[in-house]
Amino acid sequence: MSNIRPKHVPVTQFPVRDDCLQVGGFALPRLAQRIGRTPFYAYDRQLITDRVAFLRRHLPEEIHLHYAMKANPMPAIVQHMAGLVDGVDVASGGEMKIALDTPISPEHISFAGPGKSDDELSCAIAAGIVVNMESEQEMERIACLADRLGIRPKVAVRVNPDFELKSSGMKMGGGAKQFGVDAEQVPSMLGRIGRLGLDFEGFHIFSGSQNLKVAAIQESHEKTIQLGIALAQHAPGAVRLLNIGGGFGVPYFPGDEPLDLGAVGENLRCLLPEAKRQLPQARVVIELGRYLVAEAGIYVCRVLERKKSREKIFLVTDGGLHHHLAASGNFGQVIRKNYPVVVGTKVRGNAREIVSVVGPLCTPLDLLADQMEMSQAEAGDLIVVFQSGAYGLTASPTAFLSHPPPVEVLV
Ligand SMILES: *Cc1c(COP(=O)(O)O)cnc(C)c1O
């Protein structure tokens, strides 16, 4: 085994001109001037378009692509995405409202997540979107609400599979979970769906997130399709929807390698004919959040002060954990690792040094880069955190310490 420290894969999606990062055709300082203040999140619309095209090239044509919008619910992004993907998956009444403002037709919007309120369910039923039911109690509530509204609700069963997605950053299926209905309980629930007269669409089987291992994703696709086919025998009608989840990961940390999407697509090409034979009416959906947006976004903050403490250099910035919890290492990571961070105004720089980038919060957790090599920065320089288009602003505790929130722009 080599003991060379692992590195970040180079971030190449944003061009560099005169040693300055370019975003959406703007040099970074010019974009900062246009926005008028730091910190901000900037998302590149062309990169999102390119990413969806890349998926279309590698996945079988029959696959329907959905955007799981909790990764980035900025309305401008969801609107842009609506012109590229086949559907949107929402996880709250607030997200549902944004999705319904897009041209995506309601039958291609689905609503998953535990703990849906009666108000949220009523709105979803009236909107005609598909409710992914997470429990039998939720099914009974939907039936009552639908009765009162006089509308036949579109429903799918979210299944908690009897297997786990291996090597997943976040497991969301297998074992005991708050998500979905245990696979062994699904047949009896399907009987009840028939008796209640709900408009049965199909199954939603999502087993985990942030996976970079092709073999694990391939295995999960195979088992998911098998499970869908097996459960379909108990369905009250034809299966019209088989959502096989997503979980495609992006490289955030040193040593992470990009997912081999070609191999994922090849495997699906082998699996789909059988799915089609057994479930001829089913559209097969893959739902992705971070894979569509994470690499198209950056977080930008400004160096306020360069400080030396006992031989270590700290760049004190106006941005931090309150805006970007994930980059600080406090959003579900067990061991803190650095996101790729650069000085956006001196990407290569003349002199390089090891520094820590910190924010203005009075806690040692407020750390955007810990002892990273970057070019020598001064007060006024702009620091860029890459891979920040997903689970950034809306996954951060913006009220903590009462600083103003960052701006978001889609360029
Ligand atoms: C969060 C979530 C996703 C998106 O996960 P990513 O890792 O961002 O792709 C997809 N489906 C469901 C059900 C989710 O809860």
The ligand as a Gaussian input file, in Angstrom:
#p B3LYP/6-31G(d) Opt

LIG

0 1
 C      -32.810000      12.752000      -0.939000
 C      -33.441000      11.834000      -1.841000
 C      -32.968000      11.678000      -3.142000
 C      -31.773000      12.430000      -3.666000
 O      -30.582000      11.949000      -3.161000
 P      -29.211000      12.418000      -3.832000
 O      -28.168000      11.761000      -3.043000
 O      -29.169000      13.903000      -3.748000
 O      -29.254000      11.968000      -5.265000
 C      -33.619000      10.823000      -3.986000
 N      -34.701000      10.132000      -3.563000
 C      -35.181000      10.240000      -2.314000
 C      -36.367000       9.463000      -1.913000
 C      -34.576000      11.088000      -1.406000
 O      -35.054000      11.186000      -0.160000

